[in-house]
């Protein structure tokens, strides 16, 4: 089992910056992928970004490419999502997710492909 805990959400003005954190504990290891998803009211949960734990390979949704950066601190077992140039349409609950991943194929981007989830943290961007 893997436990994930998100933090860092809040209220920010459009054009602002937030950094989300995801602390992982339990049966973590080097062969994992960590992803961020988000869900706005009345919408499906959507992929935002993912990173491989060992090599740090990344993948981003087109809507956040160039504005958001995913990274990880292997020593602390933390994953981060730095969000720049925030827009009102970025408003959502952001979730951290994890799954075993040994490479050899594209980083998963679908909700059902991830096994472990955090409780989410609210991000609100005002116009």
C-alpha positions in Angstrom: 0.0 0.0 0.0 1.0 3.5 -0.7 -0.3 6.6 1.1 -0.3 10.0 -0.5 -1.0 13.3 1.1 -1.3 16.6 -0.9 -0.7 20.1 0.4 -0.2 23.6 -0.8 -3.5 24.5 -2.4 -5.2 27.8 -1.8 -6.6 31.0 -3.4 -4.5 32.9 -5.9 -5.2 35.6 -8.4 -4.9 35.0 -12.1 -1.3 35.1 -13.3 -0.1 34.0 -9.9 1.9 31.0 -8.6 1.3 28.0 -6.4 3.3 25.0 -5.5 1.6 21.8 -4.6 3.3 19.0 -2.7 2.6 15.3 -2.4 4.1 13.2 0.4 4.4 9.5 -0.3 4.7 6.8 2.4 4.3 3.1 2.6 5.5 0.6 0.0 7.2 3.2 -2.3 10.2 2.4 -4.3 12.1 3.3 -7.4 9.7 1.7 -9.9 6.8 4.1 -9.5 5.2 6.8 -11.5 3.5 9.8 -9.7 0.9 11.9 -11.4 -1.2 14.9 -10.7 -4.8 15.0 -11.8 -7.5 17.7 -11.3 -11.2 17.8 -11.1 -13.3 20.9 -11.5 -17.0 21.1 -10.4 -19.2 19.1 -12.8 -16.3 17.9 -14.8 -14.3 14.6 -15.2 -11.1 14.2 -13.4 -8.3 15.0 -15.9 -4.6 14.3 -16.2 -2.3 17.2 -15.5 1.3 15.8 -15.3 3.3 12.7 -14.4 6.9 11.8 -13.5 8.8 8.6 -13.2 10.4 8.2 -9.8 13.7 6.8 -10.9 14.7 8.7 -14.1 12.5 11.8 -13.6 10.9 11.5 -17.1 7.9 13.7 -17.4 4.6 14.1 -19.3 2.2 17.0 -19.4 -1.3 17.8 -20.5 -1.3 20.3 -23.4 -3.4 22.7 -21.3 -0.6 23.1 -18.7 2.6 22.6 -20.8 4.9 25.5 -20.4 3.2 26.7 -17.2 3.4 23.8 -14.8 6.4 21.8 -13.8 6.4 18.4 -12.0 9.4 17.3 -10.0 10.3 14.9 -7.2 12.7 14.8 -4.2 13.8 11.2 -4.0 15.4 11.7 -0.6 12.2 13.0 1.0 9.7 11.0 -1.1 8.0 14.2 -2.1 6.5 15.2 -5.5 5.8 18.8 -6.4 3.7 20.6 -9.0 4.8 24.2 -9.6 2.0 26.1 -11.2 2.8 29.4 -12.9 0.7 31.9 -14.9 -2.4 30.4 -13.3 -5.8 30.9 -15.0 -9.3 30.8 -13.6 -9.8 27.6 -15.6 -7.1 25.9 -13.5 -9.5 26.1 -10.5 -10.1 22.5 -9.4 -9.3 20.0 -6.7 -5.8 18.6 -7.4 -5.1 15.0 -6.7 -1.8 13.1 -6.4 -1.8 9.6 -7.7 0.7 6.7 -7.9 1.2 3.4 -9.6 4.0 0.9 -10.2 5.9 1.8 -13.4 9.0 0.1 -14.7 9.3 1.9 -18.0 9.2 0.8 -21.6 6.0 2.5 -22.5 4.5 6.0 -22.3 3.6 7.4 -18.9 0.0 6.6 -18.0 -2.4 9.5 -18.3 -5.8 7.9 -17.5 -7.4 7.9 -14.2 -8.0 4.2 -14.1 -4.4 3.5 -14.7 -3.4 4.7 -11.2 -3.8 2.6 -8.1 -3.3 5.0 -5.2 -4.8 8.4 -4.6 -4.5 11.2 -2.2 -7.5 13.1 -0.8 -6.9 16.2 -2.9 -6.2 19.9 -2.3 -8.3 22.8 -3.6 -6.8 25.3 -5.9 -8.9 28.4 -6.7 -7.8 31.0 -9.2 -9.7 34.3 -9.1 -10.0 36.6 -12.2 
